[in-house]
Amino acid sequence: MKTSLITTLSFLILTLATQPLLGISSNSEPVFDIIGNKVKSTLEYKLIPVLDGAGGFSTHLGTNGQCPLDVIQLSSPSERGDNLRLLPYDNYKIVKVSTDVNLRFPVKVSVKPCNEEPLWKVDSYDDPLIVTGGIEGHPGAETLLNWFKIEKAGNFSYGGVYNIVHCPSVCLSCPRRCNKIGVSSKDGVRRLALVGDDEPALNVLFFPSEERSRLLQAANAISRFFEAAEAISMAA
């Protein structure tokens, strides 16, 4: 437990240093970043994993070196990974819990032999890895695999910890799966994938990548992290 806390804190400090409506829950509240600000679609964020001793998130050639690219978690806490944007289905500026969003790395992915859009999607329900190449926007049946939701992590009393879930509401008549995102490790690569209820899900914090606030906000972020760690330790 102590080792995991230390690696997660080290990752955070390194980051600091450098349905009435389709697709939305009627009682949705904002998603908050680690500083306590509302997560916005206009900003970029680092996903900070909580207590798993690994790093941020990026892309990797798919299995057998094929396209599309897999979305992966980097193995070292010192690797911060790529920035991420969250784009709500209704183009609303504030990202809300239980609301369909596209997840997008800001820079177009160009890794030979792949050259595709950096938008996350579920590869297929038969092979539920998270890959790139999704289509932004256009909520409906044809984009069902491209939509995710941010949900509070129920096993944390600290409110800033979230799960990423695939449970799209953009097509009410479509068959769908509702699963959290976890990690599927194979050949030393930590690929993101949909996981079952009996498998561990990723618990993440959102940290604004271009932090322009004063040092006080950075100190407040660390303080909130310690509050989270204390709550986790008491619950363990």
Secondary structure, 3 states (H helix, E strand, C coil): CHHHHHHHHHHHHHHHHCCCECCECCCCCECECCCCCECECCCCEEEEECCCCCCCEEEECCHHHCCCCEEEECCCCCCCECCEEEEECCCCCECECCCCEEEECCCCEEECCEEECCECEECCCCCCEEECCCCCCCCCHHHHHHCEEEEECCCCCCCCCEEEEECCCCCCCCCCCCEEEEEEEECCEEEEEEECCCCCCCCEEEEECCCCCCHHHHHHHHHHHHHHHHHHHHHC
